[in-house]
């Protein structure tokens, strides 16, 4: 059986930018690669936080930058020769514990993971993520050096899975060797 490599990407473009060279090398060795982007759901534009509005303005993609970012990501995955899956979970900029009560309401807060307010969301992501991974998969996860909330959640889920289900995730590398 050919090796299947799964790259857990918190955001669209994270895996391509940080691991594109490795993915390309693995694909040329005829190994299957899949990038699972966790936080690639489109938010309801009715209840955007100030941070989300600033992000949309910075992206210059209008009210739905996720659509444009998904198109870029699909093109990057095609160029790398790997498969991809975009999960529908929201980035921290869009998460709220109730309408208009955003967990990360300004851009500075996204660099401080709020486990207490995000724990229910973390549980939902955990269930979805675990269903995507098989026993024999080699999984790569973010190092989360820059402390971005979504990167930290992804790393926590990966390490928790290691502890709970030894042998299911094979630790080979934790990636993202750049500061976020």
SEROFI-500816 format. One record per residue: residue in three letters; x, y, z of N, C-alpha, C in turn. Coordinates in pm, whole numbers, padded with zeros to 5 digits, always signed. Layout:
N
ALAXYZXYZXYZ/...
***
This chain:
180
UNK+00083-00118+00000+00000+00000+00000+00088+00125+00000/UNK+00050+00221-00082+00124+00346-00087+00096+00428+00038/UNK+00197+00502+00079+00185+00587+00196+00090+00703+00166/UNK+00003+00734+00262-00088+00848+00249-00047+00953+00351/UNK-00010+01069+00303+00033+01181+00386-00080+01282+00396/UNK-00116+01316+00519-00220+01417+00541-00156+01538+00607/UNK-00183+01653+00550-00134+01779+00604-00254+01853+00663/UNK-00252+01873+00794-00357+01949+00860-00325+02097+00848/UNK-00406+02168+00775-00384+02311+00754-00494+02388+00825/UNK-00457+02474+00917-00561+02555+00981-00635+02642+00880/UNK-00561+02705+00789-00620+02800+00694-00586+02764+00551/UNK-00665+02820+00462-00636+02809+00319-00499+02871+00294/UNK-00417+02806+00220-00281+02843+00179-00173+02809+00281/UNK-00207+02772+00404-00104+02741+00504-00015+02624+00459/UNK-00075+02516+00414+00004+02399+00375+00085+02428+00248/UNK+00024+02496+00152+00096+02525+00027+00217+02614+00053/UNK+00200+02714+00138+00310+02807+00164+00418+02748+00254/UNK+00379+02665+00348+00479+02613+00442+00533+02476+00403/UNK+00456+02398+00332+00497+02259+00302+00490+02225+00154/UNK+00472+02325+00070+00459+02298-00073+00573+02218-00131/UNK+00695+02249-00090+00812+02176-00140+00807+02030-00097/UNK+00774+02005+00029+00765+01868+00078+00654+01792+00008/UNK+00538+01854-00007+00426+01790-00076+00467+01751-00217/UNK+00533+01844-00286+00580+01817-00423+00675+01699-00427/UNK+00769+01693-00333+00863+01581-00326+00793+01448-00301/UNK+00696+01448-00210+00623+01325-00179+00542+01278-00299/UNK+00479+01371-00368+00398+01337-00485+00487+01280-00596/UNK+00606+01338-00615+00696+01286-00719+00748+01147-00683/UNK+00744+01110-00554+00780+00974-00512+00659+00882-00517/UNK+00551+00931-00578+00428+00855-00595+00357+00826-00463/UNK+00372+00917-00366+00300+00904-00240+00177+00994-00248/UNK+00067+00945-00196-00057+01022-00195-00050+01129-00087/UNK-00089+01250-00123-00092+01362-00028-00230+01426-00032/UNK-00282+01455+00086-00409+01525+00100-00391+01637+00201/UNK-00434+01755+00164-00434+01869+00256-00578+01885+00306/UNK-00593+01880+00437-00723+01904+00499-00718+02042+00563/UNK-00791+02135+00503-00797+02270+00557-00918+02276+00650/UNK-00892+02304+00775-00994+02296+00879-01085+02418+00880/UNK-01026+02536+00886-01104+02658+00903-01125+02727+00768/UNK-01215+02670+00688-01238+02726+00554-01387+02745+00527/UNK-01466+02758+00633-01608+02786+00618-01633+02933+00592/UNK-01740+02962+00521-01775+03101+00491-01868+03155+00599/UNK-01837+03272+00653-01918+03328+00761-02044+03397+00709/UNK-02139+03412+00798-02255+03495+00767-02208+03640+00778/UNK-02220+03714+00672-02166+03850+00671-02248+03947+00755/UNK-02362+03903+00803-02449+03990+00884-02386+04025+01019/UNK-02309+03932+01077-02255+03952+01212-02103+03950+01215/UNK-02037+04025+01130-01892+04026+01128-01835+04113+01240/UNK-01729+04064+01301-01659+04143+01403-01577+04253+01335/UNK-01530+04346+01415-01442+04452+01362-01316+04389+01302/UNK-01266+04284+01365-01146+04216+01314-01173+04153+01178/UNK-01290+04090+01163-01324+04028+01035-01341+04134+00926/UNK-01404+04244+00960-01421+04352+00862-01285+04408+00818/UNK-01193+04421+00912-01058+04468+00880-00988+04368+00789/UNK-01001+04240+00822-00941+04134+00740-00996+04138+00598/UNK-01127+04151+00583-01189+04158+00450-01135+04277+00372/UNK-01121+04388+00441-01066+04507+00377-00922+04484+00331/UNK-00843+04419+00416-00703+04390+00382-00691+04295+00263/UNK-00782+04198+00255-00778+04100+00146-00818+04158+00012/UNK-00899+04262+00015-00945+04325-00108-01030+04231-00193/UNK-01102+04140-00127-01187+04043-00197-01335+04066-00171/UNK-01373+04180-00117-01514+04207-00089-01562+04137+00036/UNK-01692+04106+00039-01752+04048+00159-01728+03899+00177/UNK-01680+03830+00076-01660+03686+00090-01520+03646+00042/UNK-01418+03680+00120-01282+03643+00077-01258+03493+00080/UNK-01337+03419+00157-01318+03275+00166-01338+03210+00029/UNK-01436+03255-00046-01459+03202-00181-01334+03218-00267/UNK-01277+03338-00267-01157+03365-00348-01036+03286-00297/UNK-01024+03277-00166-00911+03202-00108-00922+03053-00139/UNK-01045+03001-00142-01064+02860-00178-01022+02836-00323/UNK-01054+02928-00410-01014+02914-00551-00862+02914-00563/UNK-00795+03004-00491-00648+03006-00491-00592+02875-00438/UNK-00651+02825-00329-00604+02702-00267-00623+02583-00361/UNK-00737+02575-00427-00762+02466-00522-00658+02467-00634/UNK-00628+02586-00684-00526+02597-00789-00389+02554-00739/UNK-00355+02593-00617-00226+02554-00558-00219+02402-00541/UNK-00326+02341-00494-00327+02195-00474-00314+02123-00609/UNK-00379+02177-00711-00368+02119-00845-00224+02125-00894/UNK-00159+02241-00874-00019+02256-00916+00074+02162-00840/UNK+00044+02139-00711+00126+02049-00630+00096+01903-00659/UNK-00017+01876-00722-00053+01738-00755-00112+01661-00638/UNK-00172+01732-00545-00228+01662-00429-00379+01685-00417/UNK-00439+01601-00337-00581+01614-00310-00601+01715-00198/UNK-00726+01760-00182-00755+01855-00076-00897+01832-00027/UNK-00922+01877+00092-01056+01878+00148-01068+02004+00232/UNK-01172+02081+00205-01199+02204+00281-01313+02176+00378/UNK-01282+02178+00507-01386+02162+00608-01457+02297+00627/UNK-01576+02292+00681-01659+02413+00689-01656+02484+00824/UNK-01549+02469+00898-01540+02538+01026-01492+02681+01005/UNK-01537+02771+01090-01502+02913+01076-01369+02945+01140/UNK-01294+03035+01075-01172+03088+01134-01208+03164+01262/UNK-01110+03181+01349-01135+03247+01477-01192+03388+01459/UNK-01159+03456+01351-01213+03590+01326-01364+03593+01319/UNK-01424+03479+01286-01568+03472+01265-01643+03403+01379/UNK-01573+03341+01472-01641+03263+01575-01700+03353+01684/UNK-01820+03314+01727-01889+03387+01834-01957+03285+01925/UNK-01962+03314+02054-02032+03222+02144-02183+03250+02142/UNK-02223+03363+02085-02361+03396+02054-02355+03508+01950/UNK-02464+03529+01875-02457+03632+01770-02407+03766+01824/UNK-02317+03823+01752-02256+03953+01781-02171+03955+01909/UNK-02138+03839+01965-02046+03832+02079-01926+03748+02034/UNK-01838+03812+01960-01725+03742+01899-01619+03706+02002/UNK-01566+03585+01989-01462+03537+02081-01332+03613+02058/UNK-01303+03640+01931-01182+03713+01893-01229+03839+01818/UNK-01258+03944+01891-01322+04061+01831-01225+04161+01768/UNK-01096+04151+01799-01000+04237+01730-00879+04155+01687/UNK-00803+04209+01596-00693+04132+01536-00586+04089+01635/UNK-00566+04164+01742-00466+04125+01843-00507+04000+01919/UNK-00637+03978+01935-00685+03864+02012-00663+03729+01941/UNK-00646+03731+01812-00630+03603+01740-00498+03535+01774/UNK-00409+03606+01842-00280+03547+01881-00278+03504+02027/UNK-00397+03479+02081-00409+03430+02218-00529+03334+02220/UNK-00502+03206+02211-00608+03105+02204-00693+03107+02330/UNK-00824+03120+02313-00917+03123+02424-00985+02988+02438/UNK-00917+02894+02504-00967+02758+02515-01103+02752+02584/UNK-01123+02830+02687-01250+02826+02761-01369+02859+02671/UNK-01356+02963+02591-01467+03002+02504-01473+02919+02376/UNK-01363+02857+02336-01357+02781+02212-01370+02630+02232/UNK-01388+02582+02356-01382+02437+02380-01495+02360+02312/UNK-01615+02416+02302-01722+02346+02230-01692+02336+02082/UNK-01637+02443+02029-01599+02443+01886-01485+02343+01864/UNK-01391+02341+01956-01279+02248+01948-01330+02104+01943/UNK-01431+02073+02023-01489+01940+02024-01552+01905+01889/UNK-01623+01999+01828-01684+01974+01697-01577+01951+01591/UNK-01472+02030+01594-01362+02013+01498-01296+01878+01519/UNK-01275+01842+01645-01212+01715+01679-01289+01598+01617/UNK-01419+01596+01633-01499+01486+01579-01486+01477+01427/UNK-01494+01590+01360-01484+01591+01214-01345+01550+01167/UNK-01244+01598+01234-01107+01571+01194-01071+01424+01212/UNK-01109+01368+01324-01077+01227+01350-01142+01134+01248/UNK-01255+01173+01194-01321+01088+01095-01249+01090+00960/UNK-01161+01187+00940-01089+01201+00814-00960+01118+00808/UNK-00909+01076+00924-00777+01014+00931-00789+00864+00953/UNK-00710+00789+00879-00706+00643+00892-00583+00601+00971/UNK-00585+00479+01021-00476+00427+01105-00339+00437+01038/UNK-00334+00415+00910-00205+00408+00842-00156+00542+00788/UNK-00232+00649+00806-00194+00779+00752-00076+00840+00828/UNK+00007+00909+00754+00114+00990+00814+00059+01133+00817/UNK+00059+01192+00936-00006+01322+00953+00096+01429+00990/UNK+00083+01543+00926+00167+01658+00953+00078+01766+01013/UNK+00126+01830+01119+00046+01932+01188+00129+02057+01209/UNK+00061+02172+01233+00134+02298+01249+00210+02307+01381/UNK+00321+02373+01375+00403+02397+01494+00341+02509+01580/UNK+00274+02600+01520+00205+02714+01583+00297+02807+01659/UNK+00409+02840+01599+00508+02930+01659+00450+03068+01688/UNK+00368+03121+01598+00318+03257+01612+00198+03271+01703/UNK+00152+03161+01762+00041+03161+01857-00095+03199+01799/UNK-00113+03184+01669-00245+03209+01612-00343+03107+01669/UNK-00461+03152+01710-00559+03066+01778-00594+02941+01697/UNK-00613+02955+01567-00650+02839+01485-00535+02740+01471/UNK-00414+02790+01464-00297+02702+01456-00279+02627+01589/UNK-00301+02697+01698-00289+02633+01829-00395+02525+01846/UNK-00520+02555+01808-00625+02454+01819-00590+02330+01737/UNK-00541+02350+01617-00504+02237+01531-00394+02153+01595/UNK-00294+02220+01648-00185+02148+01714-00234+02073+01837/UNK-00319+02135+01917-00375+02071+02036-00452+01945+01997/UNK-00536+01956+01895-00614+01841+01852-00525+01727+01805/UNK-00421+01762+01733-00325+01662+01685-00257+01592+01803/UNK-00208+01669+01898-00137+01611+02013-00232+01533+02104/UNK-00356+01581+02121-00455+01507+02200-00486+01373+02136/UNK-00496+01373+02004-00525+01249+01933-00410+01150+01953/UNK-00289+01200+01952-00172+01115+01978-00184+01047+02114/UNK-00223+01125+02213-00234+01071+02348-00349+00972+02361/UNK-00463+01002+02299-00582+00918+02313-00576+00790+02231/UNK-00521+00799+02112-00526+00686+02018-00387+00658+01963/UNK-00297+00617+02047-00160+00590+02002-00161+00496+01883/UNK-00075+00527+01789-00063+00444+01671-00149+00489+01555/UNK-00248+00575+01580-00332+00620+01469-00265+00732+01391/UNK-00210+00827+01461-00133+00931+01393+00014+00894+01410/UNK+00086+00893+01303+00228+00865+01311+00300+00999+01312/UNK+00369+01029+01421+00438+01157+01427+00560+01150+01337/UNK+00561+01233+01237+00680+01242+01153+00734+01384+01157/UNK+00646+01481+01143+00690+01620+01144+00577+01707+01192/UNK+00614+01812+01261+00520+01918+01288+00575+02036+01209/UNK+00491+02093+01124+00541+02191+01028+00508+02334+01066/UNK+00529+02425+00976+00519+02570+00988+00643+02623+01057/UNK+00748+02629+00986+00875+02675+01043+00894+02825+01026/UNK+00787+02896+01001+00796+03040+00990+00711+03104+01098/UNK+00738+03227+01128+00655+03300+01224+00530+03348+01154/UNK+00419+03330+01218+00290+03367+01157+00267+03517+01169/
***
